[in-house]
Amino acid sequence: METLEYFNGEVTILWKPKVCIHSGICVKTLPQVYNPKARPWIRPENATTQEIINQVAMCPSGALSIKEHYGENLQVWC
């Protein structure tokens, strides 16, 4: 399944377009990060890592998840 990645320097937002139900929660919660009219439409550099983590946790479909970077170890969670 296609997964797009958007890195802010600390974490990566993973987005699975075919899973997304377009509820708009991401856009309403962090419009400075999620702008469907822009390309790329996700700009994680426009929010803090904690704001992104909190928002991704609200995604009802699981289309958004986080990949955290700890040195060379990675942790992926929804």
C-alpha positions as CSV (number, residue, x, y, z in Angstrom):
1,M,0.0,0.0,0.0
2,E,1.3,3.4,-0.9
3,T,2.7,5.4,2.1
4,L,4.0,9.0,1.7
5,E,6.4,10.4,4.2
6,Y,6.9,13.9,5.5
7,F,9.8,14.6,7.9
8,N,10.1,17.6,10.2
9,G,13.6,16.9,11.5
10,E,12.5,14.8,14.5
11,V,9.6,12.6,13.4
12,T,8.1,11.6,10.1
13,I,4.4,11.7,9.3
14,L,3.3,8.7,7.4
15,W,0.2,9.1,5.2
16,K,-1.7,6.3,3.5
17,P,-3.9,8.0,0.9
18,K,-6.0,4.9,0.2
19,V,-6.9,4.5,3.9
20,C,-7.8,8.2,4.4
21,I,-11.6,8.9,4.8
22,H,-11.1,12.6,4.4
23,S,-12.7,13.5,7.7
24,G,-10.8,16.8,7.7
25,I,-9.8,16.6,11.4
26,C,-6.1,17.0,10.4
27,V,-6.9,20.2,8.4
28,K,-9.1,21.6,11.1
29,T,-6.6,20.8,13.9
30,L,-3.4,22.0,12.2
31,P,-4.2,24.0,9.1
32,Q,-0.7,25.3,9.0
33,V,0.6,21.7,8.5
34,Y,-2.3,20.2,6.4
35,N,-3.3,22.2,3.4
36,P,-5.0,20.0,0.7
37,K,-4.6,22.8,-1.9
38,A,-0.8,23.0,-1.5
39,R,1.9,20.7,-2.8
40,P,3.2,19.0,-0.8
41,W,0.0,19.1,1.2
42,I,1.6,18.1,4.5
43,R,4.3,20.5,5.9
44,P,5.3,19.2,9.2
45,E,7.9,21.9,9.7
46,N,5.0,24.3,10.5
47,A,4.2,22.8,13.9
48,T,6.0,21.3,16.9
49,T,6.7,17.6,17.1
50,Q,4.3,17.3,20.0
51,E,1.5,19.1,18.1
52,I,2.0,16.7,15.3
53,I,1.9,13.7,17.5
54,N,-1.2,14.9,19.3
55,Q,-3.0,15.6,16.0
56,V,-2.0,12.2,14.4
57,A,-3.5,10.5,17.4
58,M,-6.9,12.0,16.4
59,C,-6.9,10.5,12.9
60,P,-10.1,8.4,12.8
61,S,-9.1,6.1,9.9
62,G,-5.5,5.4,10.8
63,A,-4.3,6.9,7.6
64,L,-1.8,9.1,9.5
65,S,0.8,7.6,11.7
66,I,4.2,8.6,13.1
67,K,7.7,7.3,12.6
68,E,9.9,8.4,15.5
69,H,13.7,8.6,15.0
70,Y,15.9,7.6,17.9
71,G,19.4,7.5,16.4
72,E,19.3,4.6,14.1
73,N,16.3,2.9,15.8
74,L,12.9,3.6,14.5
75,Q,9.5,3.3,16.1
76,V,6.3,3.4,14.0
77,W,2.9,3.8,15.6
78,C,-0.6,4.9,14.7
